[in-house]
Amino acid sequence: MEEHLYKEIYRYLGYRGMTPDEQTDALVAECLAQAREEMQPLSAVRRLDVRHTGEDRLLIGDMDIHSHGLARNMQGCEKAYLLAVTIGHGIDTLIRRAEVTSMMKAAVMQSVGAALVEELCDRVNEEIRIAAEKEGYHCKPRFSPGYGDLALDLQRDFERILNMRTNLGITLTDTLLMVPSKSVTAFVGLYRGAQECSSGGCSECNLYEDCTFRDEG
């Protein structure tokens, strides 16, 4: 797990096909230790019904959503989880401090924060998967507002339905960015049976060609 976390940090830093030097390794270790001391991981989830109401249109709970990407991701799904996670305000403070003294350290701290919040997402997603499988469901890959053609405006619905301000301390800016910055919202669709996932991972993603983090295997 630790090896995977370091790999993700280096991916966010742009080390693709390159080996970081010892100085960078030491800085990553330092930033990771500081971030772990300051992070306050929190999460919230809620399961809602899914209805496919037309071409590229879904009703998830009371949200009427038009999105080709999400409709494709949710193909065959009858339920979906909304999830929101954050690692708290501490990482933002560390990033601001680093920006004053070292932009390299600030960049590393940004990458550490991104990797840590994704790690938290994965843990919550795994809890969802285990609970879903007990009821005969399987999970689709996470799909977040602002990804592909899925409107970022849906952040307001996540805020409302999950009561993110009270439960997680997450607020939205006028441009719908989340504060703390290292926070994530996403849908996780649930389907029954042995169907192939329509998202299919990286090779089937409509953003594959432009994605910095696509799988290369």
N, C-alpha and C positions, 0 to 999 in steps of 0.2 A: 504493500500500500504506500509506504514512504517513497519507494522508487518511482511509483506511478505519479505521485504528487510532484516530485522533482521534475519528472518528464513533462508534466503539464505546465509547470512554471516556465521551463525553458521553451516550450512551444509558444506560450504567450509572449515571451521575450524575443521570439523570432529565430531561435536556434534550430534551424531545420537542416540536418545533414552536417552540422558543425559541433565540435566538442568545446564546451566552455572551458576557459582557463581557470587556474586555481583561485585567482582573485575573485572571479565571478562566482565560483562555487562557494567561497567563503561569504560573500555578500548575500547570496541567496539564503544560506544557512542562518546568517545573522537576522535577515529580514523575516524569515519564517519563524524563528524563535520569538521575535518581538511581536509578530502578528498573533501568534498563538496565545501569548500572554494577554493580549488586549481583546481578542475576539469574544463575542457573546452570541453564540449560534442560537437562532430561534426559527421555528417553522410553524406553518399553519396549512391545513388541507381541508377540503370539503368535496364530497362526491355529489355529482349532479347527473340528471338524466340527459341523454343526447337524442335528438331527433334530426333526421336528415329531411329538410323541408323543401329542397329544390336543388338545382344544379349549383354547386359551390356554396350552398347555404345550409347552415346548421342552427338549431335551437339547443343551446346548452344551458340548462336551468332557464332563466328568463332572458338570456342573452341571445339576440338574433344576430348571427354572425355570417357575413359574406366573405369567404376566403377560399380560393382554390387550394392553397397549400394546406390549410387546416382540414378542409373537407377531404382531401386526399389522405392526410394523416389519420383522420377519424373514420375512414371507410370501414364499415362493419361494426363500429362501436355503438353500444347502447348506453354506456355510462362513461363518465369522465371525471377525473379529479382535477380540481384547481389546487395548485400548490404555490406557496410563497415561502422563501427562506431569506435569511439575512445573517451576516456574521457581525453586525453591529457597527456602531459609529467609531470604534477605536481604530480600525484600519484607516479610515478617512483622516483621522488626526495624525497617524503615523505618516501617511502620504504627504500631507501638508507640511509637516516638519521636515521631511526629507527634501521637499522641493526647495527649501531655503538653503540647504547645504550641499546637496548633490542630486542632480537630475538623474544620474545613473541609479542611485539608490531609490529615488522616487519611482523610476520605471520598474525596478525589481519589486518594490513594495506593491505597485499596481498589479503586477503579474502574480505575486504571492496571494494577494487578496482575491483575484479572479479564480485562481486554482482552488483556494480554500472554500469559496462559496460554491463552486462546482462540485467539490468533494461532498459538501453538505447536501447539495441537491441529489447527488447519487445515493447518499444514505437514506434520505427521505423517500426517494423513488424506490429503493429496495424495500423499505417498509410497506409502501403501497403495493408493490409486486407480491410480496408474501401474503398480505391480507387479501388481495384480489384472487390469487390462485386458490385460496381456501374456498372461494365461492365459484370456482370454475372459470375465472377470467384470466386473460393475458393482457399485458400492457403494451401500448404503442410507445414509440420514443417521445420524449418531451417536446413540446412545441410552444414557443413563447411569443407573447405580443411583440410586434415590431420585427418579427422574423418573416422573411419572404413578403407575402402580401397581407399578412395578418396585422390589422390596425393596432397601432400603439395605444389608441384611445381605450382599448379594452383594459388597460391598467386601472382605469377608474372603476370598472366592474370588479376586478380583483380586490381593489381597495375596499369597496363596499361589501362584497360577499364574504371576504375573509376578515373584515374589520382590521386591516393591516396596521392602521395607526395605533389602535389600542393593544392589539395582540402582539405585534412585532415591533412597534416603534417606527414603522416605515411610513414616510409621507411622500407625496408626489409634488414635483416642481410644476411650474406653469407649462413646461415643455414635456411633462409626463415622465421625466427621469425620476428614479427612486433615490431617496435619501433614507438610510445610508446607501452609498453608491454600490457596495458589494452586496446586492440583493438581487434575487431572481424570482420571476413569476413564470408559471408554465401550466399548460394543459397536459394531462396524461390520459389518453383514451383507453378504455377497457373493452375487449371483445372476447367472445366465447369461441371455442373450437380451435382447430389447428390451421386456420388460414395463414397465409404468408402476410407479413406486415407490409402494407402498401407503401410505407415510407422506405423500408428496405435498407436503412442505413445510408451511408455516404453515397454509394453508387447510384441510388435512386433519388437523391435530393436534387431539387431544381436549382439549388445554389452551389452545387458541387464544384463547378468550374472556377468560381471566384472565391471559394472558401479557403482561408489560410490554414484551417485546422482539419482539413479533410484527411481521412485515412489514406495511406499510400500503399497499403499492402494489397 
